[in-house]
Amino acid sequence: MCYSAQIVAEWKKFKRVFKADISLLDYYERYWLRCSDRKIKLPKSMEAAFADPQDDAERRIKAVIDEFNAQQAAEWEQELFKQRKRLADAERTLQTKTTKAAVESKRIATDKVDWLLGKLTDLRRTELKDRDSRIFPGWYAPVMVIENGRRVVKPMRYQCRPAGKPAFYDAKFPGTYNARRDNLEGFWKGQFGHSHGIMVVNAFYENVDRGGSNAVLEFRPRPTQDMLVACLWSRWSAPGEPDLLSFAAITDEPPAEVAAAGHDRCIIPIKPENIDAWLNPDPSDLKALYAILDDRERPYYEHRLAA
């Protein structure tokens, strides 16, 4: 299972490299909804793409990003004030008497102050780091699809909720951020051959067992490259609810080096020349779609313990 990936989030790169349009309305709606729904998670690198807006649509997106960040900063600053007061109170108590409660209160307050200061620093930081492009299940990422005959990039949640299914599918099937190749005509029959997408990543992360304990490994292709990961996606709608665009990455048996590292699945990077054929699937010719998955890029994946 590809539980995390380092994505290419700069939508201007999609325009330049893939000649794709950008659905700025979908970006705006997702950032606007995030102001009232903190469950919506978007990586910092997606925000950074709007740091220097060039037109009114981009300025509107930046405005809602700034509004959310201001709300978040205010909440953390209020909590920081509260925890600093708690720390000071505990330290005053310890000056006259050592109690278990005061020691524990000081420890908790110290940890929370450090955490809050780190979050505020990250929020205000403008220089991007690799971790700013990491996504996890439930997070949003840019996904390239075909719309009205054009390549279009839309922000989608990395956990697919198939159209027509109840919202509780997210909890009932928490692993739906990946779509097993051997189940494409089963669980995923409503998407396979109908709604295909591509997520661009340059690394992925897996949980593996190391002597009875869990370890997170980072896999990077060699030579270094952006990988065009084959995905399925869906638009979920329900009365009184905002539409949800969500997707899953297709996984298959791993290459030898991934299996040797301790993992039994791997994403499928398709070749650039197959982009349009993948994004314009023919449901009456699934054999051709499987052929695209077989005719994949096959880089060597180096791995290391994730930071």
C-alpha positions as CSV (number, residue, x, y, z in Angstrom):
1,M,0.0,0.0,0.0
2,C,1.4,3.4,-0.9
3,Y,0.4,5.1,2.3
4,S,2.3,8.3,1.5
5,A,3.9,10.0,-1.5
6,Q,6.0,13.1,-2.3
7,I,4.0,14.8,-5.0
8,V,4.6,17.4,-7.6
9,A,2.2,20.1,-6.5
10,E,3.2,23.2,-8.6
11,W,0.3,23.5,-11.0
12,K,2.3,25.8,-13.2
13,K,4.6,22.8,-13.9
14,F,1.6,20.8,-15.1
15,K,0.8,23.7,-17.5
16,R,4.3,23.8,-18.8
17,V,5.2,20.1,-19.0
18,F,1.9,18.5,-19.7
19,K,0.0,21.4,-21.4
20,A,-2.8,20.9,-18.9
21,D,-5.4,23.5,-17.9
22,I,-5.9,24.2,-14.2
23,S,-9.3,24.0,-12.6
24,L,-8.9,27.2,-10.5
25,L,-12.6,27.0,-9.4
26,D,-12.0,23.5,-7.9
27,Y,-8.9,24.9,-6.1
28,Y,-10.9,27.9,-4.8
29,E,-13.7,25.7,-3.6
30,R,-11.4,23.3,-1.7
31,Y,-9.5,26.1,0.0
32,W,-12.8,27.9,0.9
33,L,-14.3,24.8,2.4
34,R,-11.1,24.2,4.4
35,C,-11.8,27.5,6.3
36,S,-14.8,25.7,7.9
37,D,-13.7,22.1,7.7
38,R,-10.4,21.4,9.3
39,K,-10.5,17.8,8.2
40,I,-9.5,19.0,4.7
41,K,-5.7,18.7,4.5
42,L,-3.7,20.3,1.8
43,P,0.1,20.2,1.6
44,K,2.0,23.4,2.0
45,S,3.5,23.1,-1.5
46,M,0.0,23.4,-3.0
47,E,-0.5,26.7,-1.2
48,A,2.9,28.0,-2.3
49,A,1.9,27.8,-6.0
50,F,-0.4,30.8,-5.3
51,A,2.1,32.9,-3.4
52,D,2.5,35.3,-6.4
53,P,-1.0,35.5,-8.0
54,Q,-1.2,36.8,-11.5
55,D,-4.9,37.3,-12.1
56,D,-8.2,37.8,-10.1
57,A,-8.9,34.0,-9.9
58,E,-5.5,33.3,-8.4
59,R,-5.9,36.3,-6.1
60,R,-9.2,34.9,-4.8
61,I,-7.5,31.6,-4.0
62,K,-4.6,33.3,-2.2
63,A,-7.1,35.4,-0.2
64,V,-8.8,32.3,1.2
65,I,-5.5,30.6,1.9
66,D,-4.4,33.7,3.8
67,E,-7.7,33.7,5.7
68,F,-7.3,30.1,6.8
69,N,-3.7,30.7,7.8
70,A,-4.6,33.7,9.9
71,Q,-7.4,31.7,11.6
72,Q,-4.9,28.9,12.3
73,A,-2.3,31.2,13.6
74,A,-4.7,32.9,16.0
75,E,-5.9,29.6,17.4
76,W,-2.3,28.4,18.0
77,E,-1.3,31.7,19.5
78,Q,-4.2,31.5,21.9
79,E,-3.2,28.0,22.9
80,L,0.4,29.1,23.2
81,F,-0.5,31.8,25.7
82,K,-2.5,29.3,27.7
83,Q,0.3,26.7,27.8
84,R,2.9,29.4,28.7
85,K,0.7,30.4,31.6
86,R,0.4,26.8,32.6
87,L,4.2,26.4,32.5
88,A,4.8,29.5,34.6
89,D,2.2,28.4,37.2
90,A,3.9,25.0,37.4
91,E,7.4,26.5,37.8
92,R,6.1,28.8,40.6
93,T,4.7,25.8,42.4
94,L,8.0,23.9,42.0
95,Q,10.0,26.7,43.5
96,T,8.3,26.1,46.9
97,K,7.2,22.5,46.7
98,T,7.9,19.5,44.4
99,T,4.6,17.8,43.6
100,K,3.9,15.1,41.0
101,A,1.1,17.2,39.5
102,A,3.3,20.3,39.1
103,V,6.1,18.2,37.5
104,E,3.7,16.6,35.1
105,S,2.0,19.9,34.3
106,K,5.4,21.4,33.5
107,R,6.4,18.5,31.2
108,I,3.1,18.7,29.3
109,A,3.2,22.5,29.0
110,T,6.8,22.5,27.8
111,D,6.1,19.9,25.1
112,K,3.0,21.8,23.9
113,V,4.8,25.1,23.8
114,D,7.6,23.5,21.7
115,W,5.0,21.9,19.4
116,L,3.0,25.1,19.0
117,L,6.1,27.2,18.3
118,G,7.1,24.7,15.6
119,K,3.7,24.8,14.0
120,L,3.7,28.6,13.9
121,T,7.2,28.6,12.4
122,D,6.1,26.2,9.8
123,L,3.0,28.1,9.0
124,R,5.0,31.3,8.4
125,R,7.9,29.7,6.6
126,T,8.1,30.5,2.9
127,E,11.0,28.4,1.8
128,L,9.7,25.0,0.9
129,K,11.1,21.7,2.2
130,D,10.6,18.2,0.9
131,R,8.1,17.4,3.6
132,D,5.9,20.2,2.4
133,S,5.0,18.0,-0.6
134,R,4.2,14.8,1.4
135,I,0.6,13.6,1.2
136,F,-1.1,10.9,3.3
137,P,-4.5,9.2,3.1
138,G,-7.2,11.9,3.4
139,W,-4.9,14.7,2.1
140,Y,-5.4,16.5,-1.2
141,A,-3.1,16.3,-4.2
142,P,-3.3,17.6,-7.8
143,V,-4.6,14.9,-10.2
144,M,-4.6,15.2,-14.0
145,V,-7.8,14.1,-15.8
146,I,-9.5,14.7,-19.1
147,E,-12.4,17.2,-19.2
148,N,-14.0,18.3,-22.4
149,G,-11.2,16.8,-24.4
150,R,-8.5,18.7,-22.5
151,R,-6.0,17.7,-19.8
152,V,-7.1,19.4,-16.6
153,V,-5.6,19.4,-13.1
154,K,-7.9,19.2,-10.1
155,P,-7.3,18.9,-6.4
156,M,-8.6,15.5,-5.1
157,R,-8.6,13.7,-1.9
158,Y,-6.2,10.7,-1.6
159,Q,-8.8,8.2,-0.5
160,C,-11.5,7.4,-3.1
161,R,-15.2,7.4,-2.2
162,P,-16.9,5.9,-5.2
163,A,-19.9,7.8,-6.6
164,G,-23.2,6.5,-5.2
165,K,-21.6,4.9,-2.1
166,P,-22.5,6.2,1.4
167,A,-20.1,8.5,3.2
168,F,-19.4,5.9,5.8
169,Y,-17.4,4.0,3.1
170,D,-14.4,6.2,4.2
171,A,-14.5,4.4,7.6
172,K,-15.6,1.0,6.4
173,F,-12.9,0.8,3.7
174,P,-10.0,3.0,5.0
175,G,-7.6,1.5,2.5
176,T,-9.4,3.0,-0.5
177,Y,-6.4,5.3,-1.2
178,N,-5.0,2.4,-3.2
179,A,-6.7,0.3,-5.8
180,R,-5.3,-3.2,-6.2
181,R,-4.8,-4.2,-9.8
182,D,-6.3,-7.6,-9.2
183,N,-9.5,-6.0,-8.0
184,L,-10.0,-3.4,-10.8
185,E,-12.9,-5.2,-12.3
186,G,-14.3,-6.0,-8.8
187,F,-14.5,-3.2,-6.2
188,W,-13.3,-0.6,-8.7
189,K,-15.5,-1.6,-11.7
190,G,-17.3,1.7,-11.5
191,Q,-14.0,3.7,-12.0
192,F,-11.8,1.3,-14.0
193,G,-12.4,2.0,-17.7
194,H,-14.4,5.1,-16.9
195,S,-12.6,7.7,-14.8
196,H,-8.8,7.6,-14.9
197,G,-6.3,10.1,-13.5
198,I,-2.6,10.7,-13.0
199,M,-0.8,11.8,-9.9
200,V,2.8,13.0,-10.4
201,V,5.2,11.9,-7.6
202,N,9.0,11.6,-7.1
203,A,9.0,9.3,-4.1
204,F,6.7,7.1,-2.1
205,Y,6.7,5.7,1.4
206,E,5.7,2.4,2.9
207,N,5.4,0.8,6.3
208,V,7.5,-2.4,6.6
209,D,8.1,-4.8,9.5
210,R,11.7,-4.7,10.8
211,G,12.2,-7.3,13.5
212,G,8.7,-7.0,14.9
213,S,8.6,-3.2,14.8
214,N,7.3,-0.9,12.2
215,A,9.6,1.2,10.0
216,V,8.8,3.7,7.3
217,L,10.9,3.4,4.2
218,E,11.3,6.1,1.5
219,F,11.6,4.7,-2.1
220,R,13.0,6.9,-4.8
221,P,13.4,6.0,-8.4
222,R,16.9,5.9,-10.0
223,P,17.5,7.7,-12.2
224,T,15.7,10.5,-10.4
225,Q,12.4,11.3,-12.2
226,D,8.8,12.4,-11.8
227,M,6.6,9.3,-12.0
228,L,3.2,9.5,-13.6
229,V,1.2,7.3,-11.3
230,A,-1.9,5.6,-12.7
231,C,-5.0,6.4,-10.6
232,L,-8.7,6.0,-10.5
233,W,-11.0,8.8,-9.4
234,S,-14.6,9.6,-8.7
235,R,-16.9,12.6,-8.2
236,W,-19.2,11.9,-5.2
237,S,-22.3,13.9,-4.7
238,A,-25.1,14.0,-2.1
239,P,-28.0,16.4,-1.3
240,G,-26.8,19.2,1.0
241,E,-23.1,18.2,0.7
242,P,-20.3,19.7,-1.3
243,D,-19.1,17.5,-4.2
244,L,-16.1,15.4,-3.2
245,L,-13.4,14.6,-5.8
246,S,-11.3,11.8,-4.6
247,F,-8.8,9.2,-6.1
248,A,-6.9,6.1,-5.5
249,A,-3.5,5.0,-6.8
250,I,-3.4,1.7,-8.6
251,T,-0.9,-0.8,-7.1
252,D,0.5,-4.1,-8.3
253,E,3.1,-6.7,-7.4
254,P,6.4,-5.0,-6.5
255,P,9.7,-5.1,-8.3
256,A,12.4,-7.3,-6.7
257,E,14.1,-4.5,-4.8
258,V,10.8,-3.3,-3.2
259,A,9.9,-6.9,-2.2
260,A,13.4,-7.4,-0.8
261,A,12.9,-4.3,1.4
262,G,9.9,-5.9,2.9
263,H,6.9,-4.5,1.0
264,D,4.4,-6.4,-1.1
265,R,2.8,-3.7,-3.3
266,C,4.0,-0.9,-5.6
267,I,2.5,2.0,-7.5
268,I,2.4,1.9,-11.3
269,P,4.2,4.7,-13.2
270,I,2.9,4.8,-16.8
271,K,5.0,6.0,-19.7
272,P,4.5,9.6,-21.0
273,E,3.4,8.4,-24.4
274,N,0.5,6.6,-22.8
275,I,-0.9,9.6,-20.9
276,D,-3.8,10.4,-23.2
277,A,-4.7,6.7,-23.8
278,W,-4.9,6.2,-20.0
279,L,-6.9,9.4,-19.4
280,N,-9.3,8.5,-22.2
281,P,-10.3,5.0,-21.3
282,D,-12.5,2.8,-23.4
283,P,-14.7,0.6,-21.1
284,S,-15.2,-1.8,-23.9
285,D,-11.5,-2.4,-24.3
286,L,-10.1,-3.2,-20.8
287,K,-7.4,-5.3,-22.4
288,A,-5.8,-2.1,-23.8
289,L,-5.8,-0.5,-20.3
290,Y,-4.1,-3.5,-18.8
291,A,-1.5,-3.3,-21.5
292,I,-0.8,0.3,-20.5
293,L,-0.2,-0.8,-16.9
294,D,2.1,-3.6,-18.2
295,D,4.0,-1.2,-20.4
296,R,5.1,0.9,-17.4
297,E,8.2,2.7,-16.5
298,R,10.5,0.4,-14.5
299,P,13.0,2.4,-12.6
300,Y,15.1,0.9,-9.8
301,Y,13.8,2.0,-6.4
302,E,16.4,2.9,-3.9
303,H,15.2,2.9,-0.3
304,R,16.2,4.4,3.0
305,L,14.6,4.9,6.4
306,A,12.3,8.0,6.1
307,A,13.3,11.0,8.2
